[in-house]
Amino acid sequence: MPEQIDEQASEKRVILEMGTGNDLYGGDYTKAASRAIQDALHHSSIVLFKSLGYDHTLMRVQVTIGVQEPDKVDTQALAAELPRGRAEVKAVQGGLNIDDPEQGATHIIATAAVEAFLPDMAKDWRLVE
């Protein structure tokens, strides 16, 4: 475990995006979470990798999902959907459930924070005057 701590200590967060998603009639927390992640991802265009010649596998992607029932989120399925980097997904208490007794449904609203970390490469850069 100390290796992981050392690795994370030498990382820098380069991206933080937030999103929201919902499942209005299916009661599916994973679907709402997936839509929240997609919403967050659609706010980003990461040109860093091609511009600087970095391999996207250097990036660690940490996703935090907020829903009312975190144990009903399939975090492994969500991690498999992420297009780049080494993904970690966790679900925490958050989001919102709206009961609709007329429809006999619970509308689920999920929030997502998507963070991307790269190894600290400051030693590889220097300013030239």
C-alpha positions as CSV (number, residue, x, y, z in Angstrom):
1,M,0.0,0.0,0.0
2,P,2.8,2.6,0.6
3,E,3.6,2.4,-3.1
4,Q,0.1,3.6,-4.0
5,I,0.4,6.4,-1.5
6,D,3.8,7.5,-2.9
7,E,2.4,7.3,-6.4
8,Q,-0.6,9.5,-5.6
9,A,1.6,11.9,-3.6
10,S,3.7,12.5,-6.8
11,E,0.6,13.2,-8.9
12,K,-1.0,16.5,-9.9
13,R,-4.7,16.9,-10.7
14,V,-5.0,18.3,-14.2
15,I,-8.7,18.0,-14.7
16,L,-11.8,18.4,-12.6
17,E,-15.2,18.3,-14.3
18,M,-18.7,17.9,-12.8
19,G,-21.9,16.5,-14.3
20,T,-25.4,15.5,-13.5
21,G,-27.5,12.7,-14.8
22,N,-30.8,11.0,-14.1
23,D,-33.0,8.0,-14.6
24,L,-36.6,9.2,-14.5
25,Y,-38.6,6.0,-14.7
26,G,-36.3,3.0,-14.3
27,G,-35.0,3.5,-10.8
28,D,-31.5,2.6,-12.0
29,Y,-28.8,4.3,-10.0
30,T,-26.0,3.0,-12.4
31,K,-27.8,4.5,-15.4
32,A,-28.2,7.9,-13.7
33,A,-24.5,7.7,-12.7
34,S,-23.4,6.9,-16.2
35,R,-25.3,9.8,-17.6
36,A,-23.7,12.1,-14.9
37,I,-20.2,10.9,-16.0
38,Q,-21.0,11.4,-19.6
39,D,-22.2,14.9,-18.9
40,A,-19.0,15.7,-17.1
41,L,-16.8,14.2,-19.9
42,H,-18.7,16.2,-22.6
43,H,-17.4,19.4,-20.9
44,S,-13.7,18.4,-21.5
45,S,-11.5,18.2,-24.5
46,I,-8.1,16.9,-23.4
47,V,-5.5,17.9,-26.0
48,L,-2.7,17.6,-23.5
49,F,-1.8,14.1,-24.5
50,K,-1.3,14.7,-28.2
51,S,0.2,18.2,-27.7
52,L,2.8,17.0,-25.2
53,G,3.3,13.4,-26.5
54,Y,2.0,11.8,-23.2
55,D,0.5,8.3,-23.2
56,H,-3.1,8.5,-21.8
57,T,-2.3,5.4,-19.7
58,L,-0.2,7.7,-17.5
59,M,-3.5,9.3,-16.3
60,R,-5.4,8.1,-13.3
61,V,-9.1,9.0,-13.4
62,Q,-10.9,9.2,-10.1
63,V,-14.7,9.4,-10.3
64,T,-16.9,10.1,-7.4
65,I,-20.7,9.5,-7.8
66,G,-23.3,11.0,-5.5
67,V,-26.6,9.2,-5.2
68,Q,-29.1,8.5,-2.4
69,E,-28.3,4.7,-2.5
70,P,-24.6,4.3,-3.2
71,D,-24.7,0.5,-2.8
72,K,-27.0,0.2,-5.9
73,V,-24.3,1.7,-8.2
74,D,-22.2,-0.8,-10.3
75,T,-18.9,1.0,-10.0
76,Q,-17.0,-1.6,-12.0
77,A,-19.4,-1.2,-14.9
78,L,-18.9,2.6,-14.8
79,A,-15.1,2.3,-14.6
80,A,-15.2,0.1,-17.7
81,E,-17.1,2.8,-19.6
82,L,-14.4,5.5,-19.1
83,P,-12.5,6.0,-22.4
84,R,-9.0,7.0,-21.1
85,G,-6.7,6.4,-18.2
86,R,-6.7,4.0,-15.3
87,A,-10.2,4.5,-13.8
88,E,-11.4,4.3,-10.2
89,V,-15.1,4.9,-9.4
90,K,-16.6,5.2,-6.0
91,A,-20.2,5.9,-5.0
92,V,-21.1,8.1,-2.0
93,Q,-24.2,9.5,-0.3
94,G,-25.5,12.4,-2.4
95,G,-27.7,13.1,-5.3
96,L,-31.4,13.3,-5.0
97,N,-34.5,11.0,-5.2
98,I,-37.8,12.5,-6.2
99,D,-40.8,10.3,-5.5
100,D,-43.7,10.6,-8.0
101,P,-46.7,8.8,-6.5
102,E,-48.9,9.6,-9.5
103,Q,-46.5,7.7,-11.8
104,G,-45.5,5.2,-9.1
105,A,-41.8,6.0,-9.8
106,T,-38.8,7.4,-8.1
107,H,-36.8,9.8,-10.2
108,I,-33.1,9.4,-9.5
109,I,-30.6,12.3,-9.9
110,A,-26.9,11.5,-9.7
111,T,-23.9,13.9,-9.6
112,A,-20.4,13.1,-10.7
113,A,-17.0,14.6,-10.1
114,V,-14.4,13.4,-12.6
115,E,-10.8,14.1,-11.7
116,A,-7.8,13.3,-13.7
117,F,-4.3,13.0,-12.3
118,L,-0.9,12.8,-14.1
119,P,2.5,12.1,-12.6
120,D,4.3,15.3,-11.4
121,M,6.6,16.0,-14.3
122,A,7.8,19.4,-13.1
123,K,11.4,18.2,-13.1
124,D,11.1,17.5,-16.8
125,W,10.3,21.2,-17.6
126,R,12.4,24.3,-17.3
127,L,11.8,27.9,-18.3
128,V,14.1,29.3,-21.0
129,E,14.6,33.0,-21.3
